Amino acid sequence: MKALLKTIIAGAIIALAIPALGQYTPMTKEDQTVATQGAVGGSSTVVNYRGQVNTTVITFAGISLAHANGGARGNSQLIYTFPEGRIYVLGAHLDANVVNTDDFEASDNDHYFVGIGTTASVTNSATLATTEQDIIAVVDIDTAAGVTLTTSVEADMVAGADTVHDGTATPIKLYFNTAVADDQIDDTMTVTPSGVLTVTWVWIGDD
């Protein structure tokens, strides 16, 4: 009888210790962190959520990108560095405000370009192309009257642009890029972006 009682008690303890099949207690997002962390760049803050698919929310501010008169000008700010390895970017969304100074030619064509890419904007870029805007495609901002302007930019990664970026030798980076053609400005023009970039990605291994 004592042996039977001991068996029943032991079984009850095990049953209490082991949750029912399929039962789990979900963790809050704040409790979840990705196993391999990336590094914050520039004036950014980052929150990572753990899982096979990672969602990285990058909040950036305090960025000032100058474009001097006298030639086509590109400029950039590093906002995030992924962990080393192959990074499969599934999608991205940008919600930002971009402020420009009024140093534009007063014409109907006074415009500049912004985008987010895995390489920095070339210093003599009149616009953005290829990997300068492979995360968020180039956005054409028309200042209309060549005045100080705050522009709301909301954009998604282009459908079909999801791809694997090889960061096994050098970790993949994300840059907020700008560019303006020489005939658009008459003095040093400054662009000040701030906002949130949300990137969904998978780390798929390193060498």
Stockholm file with secondary structure:
# STOCKHOLM 1.0

chainA/1-207         MKALLKTIIAGAIIALAIPALGQYTPMTKEDQTVATQGAVGGSSTVVNYRGQVNTTVITFAGISLAHANGGARGNSQLIYTFPEGRIYVLGAHLDANVVNTDDFEASDNDHYFVGIGTTASVTNSATLATTEQDIIAVVDIDTAAGVTLTTSVEADMVAGADTVHDGTATPIKLYFNTAVADDQIDDTMTVTPSGVLTVTWVWIGDD
#=GR chainA/1-207 SS CHHHHHHHHHHHHHHHHSCCTTCCCCCCGGGCCCSSCCEECSSEEEEEECSSSEEEEEEECCCCEEECSSSCEEEEEEEEECCSEEEEEEEEEEEEEEEECSCBCSSTTCEEEEEEESSCCCTTCSSCCGGGSSSEEEEEEECTTTSCEEEEEEEECCTTCCEEEEESSSCCEEEEEEEECGGGBSSCEEEEEEEEEEEEEEECCCC
#=GC SS_cons         CHHHHHHHHHHHHHHHHSCCTTCCCCCCGGGCCCSSCCEECSSEEEEEECSSSEEEEEEECCCCEEECSSSCEEEEEEEEECCSEEEEEEEEEEEEEEEECSCBCSSTTCEEEEEEESSCCCTTCSSCCGGGSSSEEEEEEECTTTSCEEEEEEEECCTTCCEEEEESSSCCEEEEEEEECGGGBSSCEEEEEEEEEEEEEEECCCC
//
